[in-house]
Amino acid sequence: MSEASIQQQIEKDIVTAMKARDSERTTALRMLKTALKNKEIEKRSPITDAEAQQILTTLIKQRRESVEQFTKGNRPELAAKETAEIALIETYMPKAAGEDEVRKLVEETLAELACSGDDLGPKDMGTAMKAVQARIQAKGLRADGRQVSEIVKAKLSR
């Protein structure tokens, strides 16, 4: 994104959506703004873009769970609405890393950890996950935690 913070960008997009009379988009954007504002109130200080991204990640996770439930409950119209909200929220997130990219980052990180002399095994899952997540964030990317965890687990169990 440009120089504008995530919150400033959402503000601008709310105005644009309202002018376009796009009520669904306006509602979804207001929901994002409220979630970020609530966190700010809870914290009693402005939130950083990194914190905003964490909040958006949580919102995406909630929507994915809802889509699953709505699909199971045979409510495709509600699942479609949640899917549209996921797509909207993702526009404010850093680029998602593809599976190959995640795999490569996991291998690089585990190789670095192994250089420190320890034999890595399943018991090192927590350490490995922290290091991998830090590297993904440092590259300005994001990745699904479940996907990262499965790749790390597969690598460590060898």
DSSP file (Angstrom, degrees, kcal/mol; ACC not computed):
  #  RESIDUE AA STRUCTURE BP1 BP2  ACC     N-H-->O    O-->H-N    N-H-->O    O-->H-N    TCO  KAPPA ALPHA  PHI   PSI    X-CA   Y-CA   Z-CA
    1    1 A M              0   0    0      0, 0.0     5,-0.1     0, 0.0    91,-0.0   0.000 360.0 360.0 360.0 165.4    0.0    0.0    0.0
    2    2 A S        -     0   0    0      3,-0.1     0, 0.0     1,-0.1     0, 0.0   0.285 360.0 -63.4 -74.5-152.9    1.1    3.6   -0.3
    3    3 A E  S    S+     0   0    0      2,-0.0    -1,-0.1     0, 0.0     2,-0.1   0.726 104.4 101.1 -71.0 -22.1    1.9    5.9    2.5
    4    4 A A  S    S-     0   0    0      1,-0.1     2,-0.0     4,-0.1     0, 0.0  -0.350  75.9-119.9 -68.7 142.6   -1.6    5.8    4.0
    5    5 A S     >  -     0   0    0      1,-0.1     4,-2.4    -2,-0.1     5,-0.2  -0.271  29.9-102.8 -72.9 168.3   -2.1    3.5    7.0
    6    6 A I  H  > S+     0   0    0      1,-0.2     4,-2.3     2,-0.2     5,-0.2   0.919 123.7  50.8 -58.2 -43.9   -4.6    0.7    6.8
    7    7 A Q  H  > S+     0   0    0      1,-0.2     4,-2.3     2,-0.2    -1,-0.2   0.907 109.7  48.7 -63.1 -42.3   -7.1    2.7    8.8
    8    8 A Q  H  > S+     0   0    0      1,-0.2     4,-2.3     2,-0.2    -1,-0.2   0.899 111.0  51.2 -64.2 -39.3   -6.7    5.8    6.6
    9    9 A Q  H  X S+     0   0    0     -4,-2.4     4,-2.4     2,-0.2    -2,-0.2   0.909 109.2  49.8 -64.4 -42.2   -7.2    3.6    3.5
   10   10 A I  H  X S+     0   0    0     -4,-2.3     4,-2.2     2,-0.2    -2,-0.2   0.915 109.0  53.4 -62.2 -43.0  -10.4    2.1    5.0
   11   11 A E  H  X S+     0   0    0     -4,-2.3     4,-1.9     1,-0.2    -2,-0.2   0.938 110.8  46.0 -55.5 -49.5  -11.7    5.6    5.7
   12   12 A K  H  X S+     0   0    0     -4,-2.3     4,-2.3     1,-0.2    -1,-0.2   0.903 112.1  51.2 -61.2 -42.0  -11.2    6.7    2.1
   13   13 A D  H  X S+     0   0    0     -4,-2.4     4,-2.8     1,-0.2    -1,-0.2   0.823 105.3  56.0 -68.2 -31.2  -12.7    3.5    0.8
   14   14 A I  H  X S+     0   0    0     -4,-2.2     4,-2.7     2,-0.2    -1,-0.2   0.944 109.1  47.3 -63.1 -46.6  -15.8    3.9    3.0
   15   15 A V  H  X S+     0   0    0     -4,-1.9     4,-2.4     1,-0.2    -2,-0.2   0.928 113.4  48.2 -60.1 -45.6  -16.4    7.4    1.4
   16   16 A T  H  X S+     0   0    0     -4,-2.3     4,-1.9     1,-0.2    -1,-0.2   0.926 112.8  47.8 -60.9 -45.8  -15.9    6.0   -2.1
   17   17 A A  H  <>S+     0   0    0     -4,-2.8     5,-2.6     1,-0.2     4,-0.3   0.882 111.5  50.7 -64.4 -38.2  -18.3    3.1   -1.4
   18   18 A M  H ><5S+     0   0    0     -4,-2.7     3,-1.2     1,-0.2    -1,-0.2   0.916 109.8  49.5 -66.1 -42.0  -20.9    5.5    0.1
   19   19 A K  H 3<5S+     0   0    0     -4,-2.4    -1,-0.2     1,-0.3    -2,-0.2   0.852 111.5  49.3 -64.2 -33.6  -20.7    7.8   -3.0
   20   20 A A  T 3<5S-     0   0    0     -4,-1.9    -1,-0.3    -5,-0.2    -2,-0.2   0.473 110.2-127.1 -83.0  -1.5  -21.1    4.7   -5.2
   21   21 A R  T < 5 +     0   0    0     -3,-1.2     2,-1.2    -4,-0.3    -3,-0.2   0.850  54.2 155.3  55.8  37.9  -24.1    3.7   -3.1
   22   22 A D     >< +     0   0    0     -5,-2.6     4,-2.4     1,-0.2    -1,-0.2  -0.754  17.3 180.0 -94.5  88.8  -22.5    0.2   -2.7
   23   23 A S  H  > S+     0   0    0     -2,-1.2     4,-2.6     1,-0.2     5,-0.2   0.859  74.6  52.0 -65.5 -37.8  -24.3   -0.7    0.6
   24   24 A E  H  > S+     0   0    0      2,-0.2     4,-2.3     1,-0.2    -1,-0.2   0.937 113.5  44.2 -64.3 -45.0  -22.7   -4.2    1.0
   25   25 A R  H  > S+     0   0    0      2,-0.2     4,-2.8     1,-0.2     5,-0.2   0.908 113.1  51.9 -65.2 -41.7  -19.2   -2.8    0.6
   26   26 A T  H  X S+     0   0    0     -4,-2.4     4,-2.4     1,-0.2    -2,-0.2   0.926 110.7  48.1 -60.4 -45.3  -20.0    0.2    2.9
   27   27 A T  H  X S+     0   0    0     -4,-2.6     4,-2.0     2,-0.2    -2,-0.2   0.922 112.9  47.6 -61.6 -45.5  -21.3   -2.2    5.6
   28   28 A A  H  X S+     0   0    0     -4,-2.3     4,-1.9     1,-0.2    -2,-0.2   0.909 112.9  48.5 -63.6 -42.6  -18.2   -4.5    5.4
   29   29 A L  H  X S+     0   0    0     -4,-2.8     4,-2.6     1,-0.2    -1,-0.2   0.886 109.6  51.9 -66.3 -38.1  -15.8   -1.5    5.5
   30   30 A R  H  X S+     0   0    0     -4,-2.4     4,-2.6    -5,-0.2    -1,-0.2   0.881 106.7  54.5 -64.8 -36.5  -17.6    0.0    8.5
   31   31 A M  H  X S+     0   0    0     -4,-2.0     4,-2.2     2,-0.2    -1,-0.2   0.910 109.5  47.5 -61.9 -42.0  -17.3   -3.4   10.2
   32   32 A L  H  X S+     0   0    0     -4,-1.9     4,-2.3     2,-0.2     5,-0.2   0.936 111.6  50.1 -62.6 -46.9  -13.5   -3.3    9.6
   33   33 A K  H  X S+     0   0    0     -4,-2.6     4,-2.6     1,-0.2    -2,-0.2   0.903 111.2  49.4 -59.5 -42.6  -13.3    0.3   10.9
   34   34 A T  H  X S+     0   0    0     -4,-2.6     4,-2.9     2,-0.2    -1,-0.2   0.910 108.8  51.8 -64.2 -43.6  -15.2   -0.7   14.0
   35   35 A A  H  X S+     0   0    0     -4,-2.2     4,-1.6     1,-0.2    -1,-0.2   0.912 113.7  44.2 -60.2 -42.6  -13.0   -3.7   14.8
   36   36 A L  H  X S+     0   0    0     -4,-2.3     4,-1.9     2,-0.2    -1,-0.2   0.904 113.7  50.2 -68.5 -41.3   -9.9   -1.5   14.5
   37   37 A K  H  X S+     0   0    0     -4,-2.6     4,-2.4    -5,-0.2    -2,-0.2   0.899 107.6  53.9 -64.4 -41.3  -11.4    1.3   16.6
   38   38 A N  H  X S+     0   0    0     -4,-2.9     4,-2.6     1,-0.2    -1,-0.2   0.895 108.3  49.7 -60.3 -40.2  -12.5   -1.2   19.3
   39   39 A K  H  X S+     0   0    0     -4,-1.6     4,-2.5     2,-0.2    -1,-0.2   0.895 109.7  51.8 -65.4 -39.4   -8.9   -2.4   19.5
   40   40 A E  H  X>S+     0   0    0     -4,-1.9     4,-1.6     2,-0.2     5,-1.1   0.901 111.6  46.3 -62.4 -42.1   -7.7    1.2   19.8
   41   41 A I  H  <5S+     0   0    0     -4,-2.4    -2,-0.2     2,-0.2    -1,-0.2   0.921 113.0  49.5 -66.6 -44.3  -10.1    1.9   22.6
   42   42 A E  H  <5S+     0   0    0     -4,-2.6    -2,-0.2     1,-0.2    -1,-0.2   0.895 117.3  41.0 -60.7 -41.5   -9.1   -1.3   24.4
   43   43 A K  H  <5S-     0   0    0     -4,-2.5    -1,-0.2     2,-0.2    -2,-0.2   0.696 100.4-138.5 -80.7 -21.4   -5.4   -0.5   24.0
   44   44 A R  T  <5S+     0   0    0     -4,-1.6    -3,-0.2    -5,-0.2    -4,-0.1   0.747  75.5  68.3  63.9  27.2   -6.0    3.2   24.9
   45   45 A S  S   <S-     0   0    0     -5,-1.1    -2,-0.2    -6,-0.2    -1,-0.2  -0.966  97.7 -74.7-161.0 161.4   -3.6    4.3   22.2
   46   46 A P        -     0   0    0      0, 0.0     2,-0.3     0, 0.0    -9,-0.0  -0.260  50.0-123.9 -60.0 145.9   -3.5    4.3   18.3
   47   47 A I        -     0   0    0    -11,-0.1     2,-0.1     1,-0.1    -7,-0.1  -0.640  18.7-124.5 -92.1 151.6   -2.8    0.9   16.8
   48   48 A T     >  -     0   0    0     -2,-0.3     4,-2.3     1,-0.1     5,-0.1  -0.383  27.6-106.9 -84.2 168.0    0.1    0.3   14.4
   49   49 A D  H  > S+     0   0    0      1,-0.2     4,-2.5     2,-0.2     5,-0.1   0.863 122.0  56.6 -62.8 -34.4   -0.3   -1.2   10.9
   50   50 A A  H  > S+     0   0    0      2,-0.2     4,-1.8     1,-0.2    -1,-0.2   0.915 108.9  45.3 -63.5 -42.2    1.2   -4.4   12.2
   51   51 A E  H  > S+     0   0    0      2,-0.2     4,-2.2     1,-0.2    -2,-0.2   0.894 111.0  53.6 -66.8 -39.4   -1.5   -4.6   14.9
   52   52 A A  H  X S+     0   0    0     -4,-2.3     4,-2.6     1,-0.2    -2,-0.2   0.905 106.9  52.1 -61.2 -40.8   -4.2   -3.7   12.3
   53   53 A Q  H  X S+     0   0    0     -4,-2.5     4,-2.5     1,-0.2    -1,-0.2   0.890 107.5  52.0 -63.2 -39.0   -3.0   -6.6   10.2
   54   54 A Q  H  X S+     0   0    0     -4,-1.8     4,-2.2     2,-0.2    -1,-0.2   0.916 110.2  48.6 -62.7 -42.0   -3.3   -9.0   13.1
   55   55 A I  H  X S+     0   0    0     -4,-2.2     4,-2.3     2,-0.2    -2,-0.2   0.927 112.2  48.4 -62.7 -44.9   -6.9   -7.8   13.7
   56   56 A L  H  X S+     0   0    0     -4,-2.6     4,-2.5     1,-0.2    -2,-0.2   0.879 108.8  54.2 -63.8 -37.7   -7.7   -8.3   10.0
   57   57 A T  H  X S+     0   0    0     -4,-2.5     4,-2.4     2,-0.2    -1,-0.2   0.918 108.7  48.9 -61.0 -43.2   -6.1  -11.7   10.0
   58   58 A T  H  X S+     0   0    0     -4,-2.2     4,-2.5     1,-0.2    -2,-0.2   0.911 110.2  51.0 -62.1 -42.8   -8.4  -12.7   12.9
   59   59 A L  H  X S+     0   0    0     -4,-2.3     4,-2.4     2,-0.2    -2,-0.2   0.898 109.9  49.8 -62.1 -40.9  -11.4  -11.3   11.0
   60   60 A I  H  X S+     0   0    0     -4,-2.5     4,-2.5     2,-0.2    -1,-0.2   0.925 110.1  50.8 -63.1 -43.6  -10.4  -13.4    7.9
   61   61 A K  H  X S+     0   0    0     -4,-2.4     4,-2.1     1,-0.2    -2,-0.2   0.918 110.1  49.7 -60.4 -43.9  -10.1  -16.5   10.1
   62   62 A Q  H  X S+     0   0    0     -4,-2.5     4,-2.2     1,-0.2    -1,-0.2   0.913 110.8  49.9 -61.0 -43.1  -13.6  -15.8   11.6
   63   63 A R  H  X S+     0   0    0     -4,-2.4     4,-2.8     1,-0.2    -2,-0.2   0.907 108.4  52.6 -63.2 -41.5  -15.1  -15.4    8.1
   64   64 A R  H  X S+     0   0    0     -4,-2.5     4,-2.1     1,-0.2    -1,-0.2   0.907 109.9  48.5 -61.2 -41.4  -13.5  -18.7    6.9
   65   65 A E  H  X S+     0   0    0     -4,-2.1     4,-2.4     1,-0.2    -1,-0.2   0.905 111.5  50.5 -64.3 -40.5  -15.0  -20.5    9.9
   66   66 A S  H  X S+     0   0    0     -4,-2.2     4,-3.2     2,-0.2     5,-0.3   0.914 107.6  52.6 -62.8 -43.1  -18.4  -18.9    9.1
   67   67 A V  H  X S+     0   0    0     -4,-2.8     4,-2.5     1,-0.2     5,-0.2   0.925 109.7  49.9 -58.4 -44.4  -18.1  -20.0    5.5
   68   68 A E  H  X S+     0   0    0     -4,-2.1     4,-2.3     1,-0.2    -1,-0.2   0.934 113.5  45.3 -58.9 -47.6  -17.5  -23.6    6.6
   69   69 A Q  H  X S+     0   0    0     -4,-2.4     4,-2.5     1,-0.2    -2,-0.2   0.911 113.8  48.4 -64.3 -43.4  -20.5  -23.5    9.0
   70   70 A F  H  <>S+     0   0    0     -4,-3.2     5,-3.0     2,-0.2    -1,-0.2   0.874 111.1  50.8 -66.4 -36.3  -22.8  -21.9    6.4
   71   71 A T  H ><5S+     0   0    0     -4,-2.5     3,-1.3    -5,-0.3    -1,-0.2   0.928 112.4  46.4 -66.0 -44.3  -21.7  -24.4    3.8
   72   72 A K  H 3<5S+     0   0    0     -4,-2.3    -2,-0.2     1,-0.3    -1,-0.2   0.888 111.9  51.8 -62.4 -38.8  -22.4  -27.3    6.2
   73   73 A G  T 3<5S-     0   0    0     -4,-2.5    -1,-0.3    -5,-0.2    -2,-0.2   0.314 116.2-115.8 -83.3   9.2  -25.7  -25.7    7.1
   74   74 A N  T < 5S+     0   0    0     -3,-1.3    -3,-0.2     1,-0.1     3,-0.1   0.916  73.0 133.5  58.0  47.8  -26.7  -25.4    3.4
   75   75 A R    >>< +     0   0    0     -5,-3.0     4,-2.0     1,-0.1     3,-0.6  -0.614  19.5 165.1-123.9  70.5  -26.8  -21.6    3.4
   76   76 A P  H 3> S+     0   0    0      0, 0.0     4,-2.5     0, 0.0     5,-0.2   0.802  72.2  59.3 -60.5 -31.3  -24.9  -20.8    0.2
   77   77 A E  H 3> S+     0   0    0      2,-0.2     4,-1.6     1,-0.2     5,-0.1   0.894 109.4  43.3 -66.6 -38.1  -26.1  -17.1    0.1
   78   78 A L  H <> S+     0   0    0     -3,-0.6     4,-2.2     2,-0.2    -1,-0.2   0.878 112.7  52.7 -73.7 -36.8  -24.5  -16.4    3.6
   79   79 A A  H  X S+     0   0    0     -4,-2.0     4,-2.4     1,-0.2    -2,-0.2   0.903 108.6  51.1 -61.9 -40.8  -21.4  -18.3    2.7
   80   80 A A  H  X S+     0   0    0     -4,-2.5     4,-2.2     2,-0.2    -1,-0.2   0.893 108.3  51.7 -64.4 -40.3  -21.0  -16.2   -0.5
   81   81 A K  H  X S+     0   0    0     -4,-1.6     4,-1.9     2,-0.2    -2,-0.2   0.927 111.7  46.4 -61.9 -45.5  -21.4  -13.0    1.6
   82   82 A E  H  X S+     0   0    0     -4,-2.2     4,-2.2     1,-0.2    -2,-0.2   0.891 110.6  53.2 -64.2 -40.0  -18.7  -14.1    4.0
   83   83 A T  H  X S+     0   0    0     -4,-2.4     4,-2.2     1,-0.2    -1,-0.2   0.894 107.9  50.9 -62.3 -40.4  -16.4  -15.1    1.1
   84   84 A A  H  X S+     0   0    0     -4,-2.2     4,-2.0     1,-0.2    -1,-0.2   0.889 109.1  51.2 -64.1 -39.0  -16.9  -11.6   -0.4
   85   85 A E  H  X S+     0   0    0     -4,-1.9     4,-2.8     2,-0.2    -2,-0.2   0.888 107.2  53.5 -65.8 -38.3  -15.9  -10.0    2.9
   86   86 A I  H  X S+     0   0    0     -4,-2.2     4,-2.6     1,-0.2    -2,-0.2   0.944 109.0  49.1 -59.1 -47.7  -12.8  -12.2    3.0
   87   87 A A  H  X S+     0   0    0     -4,-2.2     4,-0.8     1,-0.2    -1,-0.2   0.897 112.3  48.7 -59.8 -41.2  -11.8  -10.9   -0.4
   88   88 A L  H >< S+     0   0    0     -4,-2.0     3,-1.0     1,-0.2     4,-0.4   0.940 111.9  47.4 -64.1 -48.4  -12.4   -7.3    0.7
   89   89 A I  H >< S+     0   0    0     -4,-2.8     3,-1.9     1,-0.3     4,-0.2   0.888 105.2  60.9 -61.6 -39.1  -10.4   -7.7    3.9
   90   90 A E  H >< S+     0   0    0     -4,-2.6     3,-1.3     1,-0.3    -1,-0.3   0.740  89.3  70.4 -63.2 -22.1   -7.5   -9.3    2.0
   91   91 A T  T << S+     0   0    0     -3,-1.0    -1,-0.3    -4,-0.8    -2,-0.2   0.742  99.4  49.2 -66.6 -19.8   -7.1   -6.2   -0.1
   92   92 A Y  T <  S+     0   0    0     -3,-1.9    -1,-0.3    -4,-0.4    -2,-0.2   0.408 100.2  84.9 -96.4   0.9   -5.7   -4.4    3.0
   93   93 A M  S <  S-     0   0    0     -3,-1.3     3,-0.1    -4,-0.2    49,-0.1  -0.618  88.7 -95.6-101.0 159.6   -3.3   -7.2    3.8
   94   94 A P        -     0   0    0      0, 0.0    47,-0.1     0, 0.0    -1,-0.1  -0.259  64.5 -70.3 -63.9 164.3    0.2   -7.8    2.5
   95   95 A K        -     0   0    0     45,-0.4    47,-1.4     1,-0.1     2,-0.3  -0.285  54.5-116.3 -58.0 136.7    0.5  -10.2   -0.5
   96   96 A A  B     -a  142   0A   0     45,-0.2     2,-0.3    -3,-0.1    47,-0.2  -0.563  27.1-122.7 -75.9 137.7   -0.2  -13.8    0.5
   97   97 A A        -     0   0    0     45,-3.1    47,-0.3    -2,-0.3    -1,-0.1  -0.622  24.5-124.1 -81.0 138.5    2.7  -16.1    0.1
   98   98 A G     >  -     0   0    0     -2,-0.3     4,-2.5     1,-0.1     5,-0.2  -0.298  28.0-103.1 -74.8 166.5    2.2  -19.1   -2.2
   99   99 A E  H  > S+     0   0    0      1,-0.2     4,-2.8     2,-0.2     5,-0.2   0.895 122.1  51.1 -60.2 -41.3    2.8  -22.6   -1.0
  100  100 A D  H  > S+     0   0    0      1,-0.2     4,-2.3     2,-0.2    -1,-0.2   0.910 110.9  48.9 -61.9 -41.7    6.1  -22.9   -2.8
  101  101 A E  H  > S+     0   0    0      2,-0.2     4,-2.4     1,-0.2    -2,-0.2   0.911 112.2  47.8 -64.3 -43.0    7.3  -19.7   -1.3
  102  102 A V  H  X S+     0   0    0     -4,-2.5     4,-2.7     2,-0.2    -2,-0.2   0.929 110.9  51.7 -62.8 -45.6    6.2  -20.8    2.2
  103  103 A R  H  X S+     0   0    0     -4,-2.8     4,-2.5     1,-0.2    -2,-0.2   0.911 110.5  48.8 -56.7 -44.3    8.0  -24.1    1.7
  104  104 A K  H  X S+     0   0    0     -4,-2.3     4,-2.6     1,-0.2    -1,-0.2   0.921 111.7  48.3 -63.8 -45.1   11.2  -22.3    0.6
  105  105 A L  H  X S+     0   0    0     -4,-2.4     4,-2.5     2,-0.2    -2,-0.2   0.888 111.4  50.9 -63.0 -39.4   11.1  -20.0    3.6
  106  106 A V  H  X S+     0   0    0     -4,-2.7     4,-2.8     2,-0.2     5,-0.2   0.937 111.2  47.8 -62.8 -46.8   10.5  -22.9    6.0
  107  107 A E  H  X S+     0   0    0     -4,-2.5     4,-2.3     1,-0.2    -2,-0.2   0.922 113.0  48.0 -61.8 -44.4   13.5  -24.8    4.5
  108  108 A E  H  X S+     0   0    0     -4,-2.6     4,-2.1     2,-0.2    -1,-0.2   0.934 114.2  46.4 -60.5 -46.7   15.7  -21.8    4.8
  109  109 A T  H  X S+     0   0    0     -4,-2.5     4,-2.4     1,-0.2    -2,-0.2   0.920 113.1  47.9 -64.6 -44.6   14.7  -21.1    8.4
  110  110 A L  H  X S+     0   0    0     -4,-2.8     4,-2.5     1,-0.2    -1,-0.2   0.871 109.6  54.1 -65.3 -35.4   15.1  -24.7    9.5
  111  111 A A  H  X S+     0   0    0     -4,-2.3     4,-1.5    -5,-0.2    -1,-0.2   0.915 109.9  47.6 -63.4 -41.9   18.5  -24.8    7.8
  112  112 A E  H  X S+     0   0    0     -4,-2.1     4,-0.6     2,-0.2    -2,-0.2   0.907 112.5  48.5 -64.7 -41.6   19.6  -21.8    9.8
  113  113 A L  H ><>S+     0   0    0     -4,-2.4     3,-1.0     1,-0.2     5,-0.6   0.887 109.4  52.8 -65.3 -38.4   18.2  -23.3   13.0
  114  114 A A  H ><5S+     0   0    0     -4,-2.5     3,-1.8     1,-0.2    -1,-0.2   0.810  98.0  66.4 -67.5 -29.2   20.0  -26.6   12.3
  115  115 A C  H 3<5S+     0   0    0     -4,-1.5    -1,-0.2     1,-0.3    -2,-0.2   0.765  84.7  72.6 -62.2 -25.3   23.3  -24.6   11.8
  116  116 A S  T <<5S-     0   0    0     -3,-1.0    -1,-0.3    -4,-0.6    -2,-0.2   0.452 120.1-106.4 -73.9   3.9   23.2  -23.7   15.5
  117  117 A G  T < 5S+     0   0    0     -3,-1.8     2,-0.2     1,-0.3    -3,-0.1   0.180  79.2 124.7 100.0 -17.7   24.1  -27.4   16.1
  118  118 A D      < -     0   0    0     -5,-0.6     2,-0.7     1,-0.1    -1,-0.3  -0.505  62.2-125.9 -78.5 144.3   20.8  -28.8   17.4
  119  119 A D        -     0   0    0     -2,-0.2     2,-0.4    -3,-0.1    -1,-0.1  -0.809  32.7-136.1 -82.6 121.1   19.2  -31.7   15.7
  120  120 A L        +     0   0    0     -2,-0.7    -6,-0.0   -10,-0.1   -10,-0.0  -0.638  36.0 156.5 -85.2 134.8   15.7  -30.5   14.9
  121  121 A G    >   -     0   0    0     -2,-0.4     3,-2.4    37,-0.1    36,-0.2  -0.800  60.8 -73.2-140.6-176.2   12.8  -32.7   15.7
  122  122 A P  G >  S+     0   0    0      0, 0.0     3,-1.4     0, 0.0    35,-0.1   0.767 123.4  67.7 -54.6 -26.6    9.1  -32.5   16.4
  123  123 A K  G 3  S+     0   0    0      1,-0.3     3,-0.4    33,-0.1     4,-0.2   0.711  92.8  60.5 -67.0 -18.8    9.9  -31.1   19.9
  124  124 A D  G <>  +     0   0    0     -3,-2.4     4,-2.7     1,-0.2    -1,-0.3   0.213  69.3 113.5 -92.7  14.8   11.2  -28.0   18.2
  125  125 A M  H <> S+     0   0    0     -3,-1.4     4,-2.8     1,-0.2     5,-0.2   0.898  75.4  48.6 -53.9 -48.3    7.9  -27.1   16.6
  126  126 A G  H  > S+     0   0    0     -3,-0.4     4,-2.3     2,-0.2    -1,-0.2   0.929 113.7  45.2 -61.6 -48.0    7.3  -23.9   18.6
  127  127 A T  H  > S+     0   0    0     -4,-0.2     4,-2.2     1,-0.2    -1,-0.2   0.928 115.2  48.2 -60.6 -46.6   10.8  -22.5   18.0
  128  128 A A  H  X S+     0   0    0     -4,-2.7     4,-2.7     1,-0.2    -2,-0.2   0.915 110.7  50.6 -62.6 -44.4   10.6  -23.3   14.3
  129  129 A M  H  X S+     0   0    0     -4,-2.8     4,-3.0    -5,-0.2     5,-0.3   0.920 110.1  50.1 -61.2 -44.5    7.1  -21.8   13.9
  130  130 A K  H  X S+     0   0    0     -4,-2.3     4,-2.3     1,-0.2    -1,-0.2   0.938 113.4  45.9 -58.7 -47.2    8.2  -18.5   15.6
  131  131 A A  H  X S+     0   0    0     -4,-2.2     4,-2.1     2,-0.2    -2,-0.2   0.910 114.6  47.1 -64.0 -43.2   11.3  -18.3   13.4
  132  132 A V  H  X S+     0   0    0     -4,-2.7     4,-2.5     2,-0.2    -2,-0.2   0.934 112.5  48.7 -65.8 -46.2    9.4  -19.0   10.2
  133  133 A Q  H  X S+     0   0    0     -4,-3.0     4,-2.4     1,-0.2    -1,-0.2   0.896 111.0  51.6 -60.9 -40.2    6.5  -16.6   11.0
  134  134 A A  H  X S+     0   0    0     -4,-2.3     4,-2.4    -5,-0.3    -1,-0.2   0.908 110.7  48.0 -62.8 -41.5    9.1  -13.9   11.8
  135  135 A R  H  X S+     0   0    0     -4,-2.1     4,-1.6     2,-0.2    -2,-0.2   0.901 110.2  51.5 -66.9 -40.6   10.8  -14.5    8.5
  136  136 A I  H  <>S+     0   0    0     -4,-2.5     5,-2.1     1,-0.2    -2,-0.2   0.929 113.3  45.1 -62.0 -45.0    7.5  -14.4    6.6
  137  137 A Q  H ><5S+     0   0    0     -4,-2.4     3,-1.9     1,-0.2    -2,-0.2   0.897 108.6  56.5 -65.5 -39.9    6.6  -11.0    8.2
  138  138 A A  H 3<5S+     0   0    0     -4,-2.4    -1,-0.2     1,-0.3    -2,-0.2   0.833 103.8  54.1 -61.4 -32.0   10.1   -9.7    7.6
  139  139 A K  T 3<5S-     0   0    0     -4,-1.6    -1,-0.3    -3,-0.2    -2,-0.2   0.484 118.5-114.5 -80.5  -1.9    9.6  -10.4    3.9
  140  140 A G  T < 5S+     0   0    0     -3,-1.9   -45,-0.4     1,-0.3     2,-0.2   0.774  78.7 116.7  75.5  25.5    6.4   -8.3    4.0
  141  141 A L      < -     0   0    0     -5,-2.1     2,-0.3    -6,-0.2    -1,-0.3  -0.585  52.0-145.2-113.1 177.8    4.3  -11.4    3.2
  142  142 A R  B     -a   96   0A   0    -47,-1.4   -45,-3.1    -2,-0.2     2,-0.3  -0.981  13.2-172.2-140.9 155.2    1.6  -13.3    5.0
  143  143 A A        -     0   0    0     -2,-0.3     2,-0.4   -47,-0.2   -45,-0.1  -0.991  36.2 -94.6-146.6 151.9    0.7  -16.9    5.1
  144  144 A D     >  -     0   0    0     -2,-0.3     4,-2.3   -47,-0.3     3,-0.2  -0.529  32.1-142.2 -67.0 122.5   -2.0  -19.1    6.5
  145  145 A G  H  > S+     0   0    0     -2,-0.4     4,-2.8     1,-0.2     5,-0.2   0.854  99.5  54.2 -56.3 -39.0   -0.8  -20.3    9.9
  146  146 A R  H  > S+     0   0    0      2,-0.2     4,-2.3     1,-0.2    -1,-0.2   0.919 109.5  47.8 -62.8 -43.8   -2.3  -23.8    9.4
  147  147 A Q  H  > S+     0   0    0     -3,-0.2     4,-2.1     2,-0.2    -2,-0.2   0.927 113.2  47.5 -63.4 -46.3   -0.4  -24.2    6.1
  148  148 A V  H  X S+     0   0    0     -4,-2.3     4,-2.8     1,-0.2     5,-0.2   0.932 111.3  51.7 -59.9 -46.6    2.9  -23.1    7.6
  149  149 A S  H  X S+     0   0    0     -4,-2.8     4,-2.7     1,-0.2    -1,-0.2   0.892 109.0  49.8 -59.9 -41.9    2.4  -25.4   10.6
  150  150 A E  H  X S+     0   0    0     -4,-2.3     4,-2.3     2,-0.2    -1,-0.2   0.911 112.6  47.0 -64.5 -41.7    1.7  -28.4    8.4
  151  151 A I  H  X S+     0   0    0     -4,-2.1     4,-2.3     2,-0.2    -2,-0.2   0.930 114.1  46.9 -65.8 -45.3    4.8  -27.7    6.3
  152  152 A V  H  X S+     0   0    0     -4,-2.8     4,-2.6     1,-0.2     5,-0.2   0.934 112.4  50.3 -62.1 -45.2    7.0  -27.2    9.4
  153  153 A K  H  X S+     0   0    0     -4,-2.7     4,-1.9    -5,-0.2    -1,-0.2   0.915 110.5  49.7 -59.4 -43.7    5.6  -30.4   11.0
  154  154 A A  H  < S+     0   0    0     -4,-2.3     4,-0.4     1,-0.2    -1,-0.2   0.911 113.1  46.7 -61.8 -42.7    6.3  -32.4    7.8
  155  155 A K  H >< S+     0   0    0     -4,-2.3     3,-0.8     1,-0.2    -2,-0.2   0.883 113.7  47.8 -67.2 -39.0    9.9  -31.1    7.7
  156  156 A L  H 3< S+     0   0    0     -4,-2.6    -1,-0.2     1,-0.2    -2,-0.2   0.784 102.7  62.2 -74.8 -26.6   10.6  -31.7   11.4
  157  157 A S  T 3<        0   0    0     -4,-1.9    -1,-0.2     1,-0.3    -2,-0.2   0.564 360.0 360.0 -79.8  -5.1    9.2  -35.2   11.4
  158  158 A R    <         0   0    0     -3,-0.8    -1,-0.3    -4,-0.4    -2,-0.1   0.489 360.0 360.0 -77.7 360.0   11.8  -36.4    8.9
